Amino acid sequence: VETAWKIRKTNMRNLGYKINVLLNNCPAKTQEFREQMKFSENDLNRLLCGRLALNPNQITAVARFFSIRPEELVSYKNSDSYVNMVHCMNRFSSQEHCDEILDIIDTYIDIKEAL
């Protein structure tokens, strides 16, 4: 059975963007969010960039913190932020192509961080 909890890297980026939007709407809640989720500042930065995966319980806790449904977090689609990430490239013919390039970049960063 397909569930909303199956999050790929591209969806992790969208999840991070959605959380970023929610925190930007109420910046005073950022510290409270970090404390409640037990995130370091580095963890939060990685989450907002789509570099930190959340498990289903964490997604539920994040949704509860913002008083929204978990589905609203995992179904969010953002293409605006991609513009800044790939500003040095030509426009992509589809969002999937952009996601593939960003996945390759993420994989490279994962490997570099592991070494």
JOJO-V725104 format. One record per pair of residues at least 4 apart in sequence whose C-alpha atoms are under 7 Angstrom apart, sorted by the first residue. I is the first residue (numbers start at 1). J is the second residue. Records with the same first field share a line. If there is no record, write none. Layout:
BEGIN
I->J, J
END
This chain:
BEGIN
4->71, 74
5->56
7->11, 12
8->12
9->13, 103
10->14, 99
11->15, 74
12->16, 50, 53
13->17, 49, 50
14->18, 76, 77, 78
15->19, 50, 73, 74, 76
16->20, 47, 48, 49, 50
17->21, 48
18->22, 73, 76
19->23, 48
20->24, 48
21->25
22->26
23->27, 29, 30
29->33
30->34
31->35
32->36
33->37
34->38, 39, 40, 44
35->39
39->43, 44
40->44
41->45
42->46
43->47
44->48
45->49
46->50, 51, 52
47->51, 52
54->58, 59
55->59
56->60
57->61
58->62
59->63, 70
60->64, 70
61->65
62->66
63->67, 68, 69, 70, 73
64->68
68->72
70->74
71->75
72->76
81->85
82->86
83->87
92->97, 98
94->98
95->99
96->100
97->101
98->102
99->103
100->104
101->105
102->106
103->107
104->108
105->109
106->110
107->111
108->112
109->113
110->114
111->115
END
